[in-house]
């Protein structure tokens, strides 16, 4: 659903060509008014509002600048259409303006109710005192500087493995000893995550 301001923008979204004769625009106005009345009877207030507003906008803003209306004093066959235009302005436009205002109030009322109900249905954070949100606590990494001993131990381990592979005379016992030393490497401790429940 749209607000009345948005519907006004939709109603003003049409083309006007001043080279089209006035009589055709007057027939168009009658057609727009009929569509507005049909939409109103079908209880489509938004569409009725758009058509009523477009009808008034076309008559008052666009057609008032039509070239045929500027030649009011010249007697011609188009003077009939000029009189018809003036009659619409005097008699129908004020009545349609009242309808537009009534529709505007209804549409804005429905729109504000819809916005309020949507705002009430938005999920809110749970502020219950009994429940506590899950906290992730991270222990700080050990603040150790470079450890020469661990580094040298790792280097010596890799040297022993490479020597064991090159030395084919080495017994299977020394290879087992080298494999056992892999478990003695010192790696930095990883941070531990704790979850409070």
C-alpha positions as CSV (number, residue, x, y, z in Angstrom):
1,X,0.0,0.0,0.0
2,X,1.2,3.5,-0.8
3,X,0.7,6.8,1.0
4,X,-1.3,9.6,-0.6
5,X,2.0,11.4,-1.5
6,X,3.2,8.4,-3.4
7,X,-0.1,8.1,-5.2
8,X,0.0,11.8,-6.2
9,X,3.4,11.1,-7.9
10,X,1.8,8.2,-9.7
11,X,-1.2,10.3,-10.8
12,X,1.1,13.0,-12.2
13,X,3.0,10.4,-14.3
14,X,1.4,10.9,-17.7
15,X,2.2,12.7,-20.9
16,X,0.6,15.8,-22.2
17,X,0.9,17.0,-25.7
18,X,-0.4,20.5,-26.4
19,X,-0.7,19.8,-30.1
20,X,-3.5,17.3,-29.5
21,X,-6.9,19.0,-30.0
22,X,-8.8,20.2,-26.9
23,X,-11.9,18.1,-27.8
24,X,-9.8,14.9,-27.6
25,X,-8.5,15.8,-24.1
26,X,-12.0,16.6,-22.9
27,X,-13.1,13.1,-24.0
28,X,-10.1,11.7,-22.2
29,X,-11.1,13.6,-19.1
30,X,-14.5,12.0,-19.2
31,X,-12.9,8.6,-19.6
32,X,-10.6,9.2,-16.6
33,X,-13.6,10.3,-14.5
34,X,-15.5,7.1,-15.4
35,X,-12.4,4.9,-14.5
36,X,-12.2,6.7,-11.2
37,X,-15.8,6.1,-10.4
38,X,-15.5,2.4,-11.4
39,X,-12.5,2.0,-9.2
40,X,-14.3,3.7,-6.3
41,X,-17.3,1.4,-6.7
42,X,-14.9,-1.6,-6.7
43,X,-13.5,-0.3,-3.4
44,X,-10.1,0.3,-4.9
45,X,-9.4,3.6,-3.1
46,X,-5.8,3.9,-4.3
47,X,-6.7,3.5,-8.0
48,X,-9.7,5.8,-7.6
49,X,-7.5,8.4,-5.9
50,X,-5.0,8.2,-8.8
51,X,-7.7,8.7,-11.5
52,X,-9.5,11.5,-9.6
53,X,-6.3,13.3,-9.0
54,X,-5.1,12.9,-12.6
55,X,-8.5,14.2,-13.8
56,X,-8.1,17.4,-11.7
57,X,-4.5,17.8,-12.7
58,X,-5.2,17.4,-16.4
59,X,-8.0,20.0,-16.3
60,X,-6.4,22.6,-14.0
61,X,-2.7,22.3,-14.7
62,X,-2.3,21.0,-18.3
63,X,-5.3,22.0,-20.2
64,X,-5.3,25.5,-18.8
65,X,-2.2,26.1,-20.9
66,X,-3.6,24.5,-24.1
67,X,-3.3,26.8,-27.2
68,X,-7.0,26.5,-28.1
69,X,-8.0,28.0,-24.8
70,X,-5.7,31.0,-25.3
71,X,-7.9,32.0,-28.3
72,X,-11.0,32.5,-26.3
73,X,-12.2,35.6,-28.1
74,X,-12.1,34.2,-31.6
75,X,-15.5,32.8,-32.7
76,X,-15.0,29.3,-34.1
77,X,-16.3,25.8,-33.8
78,X,-13.9,25.1,-31.0
79,X,-15.7,27.6,-28.8
80,X,-18.1,24.8,-27.9
81,X,-15.1,22.9,-26.4
82,X,-13.9,25.9,-24.6
83,X,-17.3,26.3,-23.0
84,X,-17.3,22.6,-22.1
85,X,-13.9,23.0,-20.5
86,X,-15.1,26.0,-18.4
87,X,-18.2,24.1,-17.3
88,X,-16.0,21.2,-16.1
89,X,-13.8,23.6,-14.2
90,X,-16.7,25.4,-12.6
91,X,-19.0,22.5,-11.8
92,X,-17.1,19.2,-11.6
93,X,-13.6,20.1,-10.4
94,X,-14.8,21.4,-7.0
95,X,-16.8,18.2,-6.4
96,X,-14.0,16.0,-7.4
97,X,-11.6,18.0,-5.2
98,X,-13.8,17.1,-2.2
99,X,-13.8,13.5,-3.2
100,X,-10.0,13.6,-3.5
101,X,-9.7,15.1,0.0
102,X,-12.0,12.4,1.5
103,X,-10.0,9.7,-0.2
104,X,-6.7,11.2,1.0
105,X,-7.8,11.0,4.6
106,X,-9.0,7.4,4.2
107,X,-5.8,6.3,2.4
108,X,-3.5,8.1,4.9
109,X,-5.4,6.5,7.8
110,X,-5.0,3.0,6.4
111,X,-1.4,3.7,5.5
112,X,-0.5,4.8,9.0
113,X,-2.4,1.8,10.5
114,X,-0.4,-0.5,8.2
115,X,2.9,1.2,9.2
116,X,2.1,0.9,12.9
117,X,1.2,-2.8,12.6
118,X,4.3,-3.5,10.6
119,X,6.4,-1.7,13.2
120,X,4.8,-3.7,16.0
121,X,5.5,-7.0,14.2
122,X,9.3,-6.4,13.9
123,X,11.2,-8.8,16.1
124,X,12.6,-7.1,19.2
125,X,15.6,-8.2,21.1
126,X,14.8,-10.4,24.1
127,X,15.4,-8.3,27.2
128,X,14.4,-11.0,29.7
129,X,16.7,-10.8,32.8
130,X,16.7,-14.6,33.2
131,X,18.3,-15.3,29.9
132,X,21.8,-14.3,29.2
133,X,23.2,-14.0,25.7
134,X,26.0,-16.4,24.8
135,X,29.4,-14.7,25.3
136,X,32.4,-15.9,23.5
137,X,35.5,-15.4,25.6
138,X,38.8,-15.6,24.0
139,X,41.9,-16.1,26.0
140,X,44.7,-14.0,25.0
141,X,47.5,-15.6,23.0
142,X,50.6,-16.4,25.0
143,X,52.8,-13.4,25.0
144,X,56.0,-15.2,24.3
145,X,58.9,-13.8,22.4
146,X,60.8,-15.9,20.0
147,X,61.9,-19.1,21.8
148,X,65.4,-20.1,20.7
149,X,65.3,-23.5,22.4
150,X,62.1,-24.6,20.6
151,X,63.4,-23.4,17.3
152,X,66.7,-25.2,17.7
153,X,64.9,-28.4,18.8
154,X,62.8,-28.3,15.7
155,X,65.8,-27.7,13.5
156,X,67.7,-30.6,15.1
157,X,64.6,-32.9,14.6
158,X,64.5,-32.2,10.9
159,X,68.2,-32.6,10.6
160,X,68.0,-36.0,12.3
161,X,65.2,-37.1,9.9
162,X,67.1,-36.0,6.8
163,X,70.3,-37.8,8.1
164,X,68.2,-40.9,8.8
165,X,66.9,-41.0,5.3
166,X,70.3,-40.4,3.8
167,X,72.0,-43.0,6.0
168,X,70.8,-46.3,4.8
169,X,72.8,-48.1,7.3
170,X,70.8,-46.7,10.2
171,X,68.8,-49.2,11.9
172,X,65.0,-49.2,12.2
173,X,65.4,-48.2,15.9
174,X,66.8,-44.8,15.1
175,X,63.9,-44.2,12.7
176,X,61.4,-45.1,15.5
177,X,63.2,-42.6,17.8
178,X,62.9,-39.9,15.1
179,X,59.2,-40.5,14.8
180,X,58.7,-40.3,18.5
181,X,60.4,-36.9,18.6
182,X,57.7,-35.5,16.3
183,X,55.4,-35.7,19.3
184,X,57.7,-33.6,21.4
185,X,57.6,-30.5,19.2
186,X,56.5,-27.4,21.0
187,X,53.8,-25.5,19.2
188,X,52.2,-22.4,20.6
189,X,49.0,-22.9,22.4
190,X,45.8,-21.9,20.5
191,X,43.3,-19.7,22.1
192,X,40.4,-21.5,23.8
193,X,36.8,-20.4,23.3
194,X,34.5,-20.7,26.3
195,X,30.7,-20.4,26.1
196,X,28.8,-19.4,29.1
197,X,25.4,-21.1,29.4
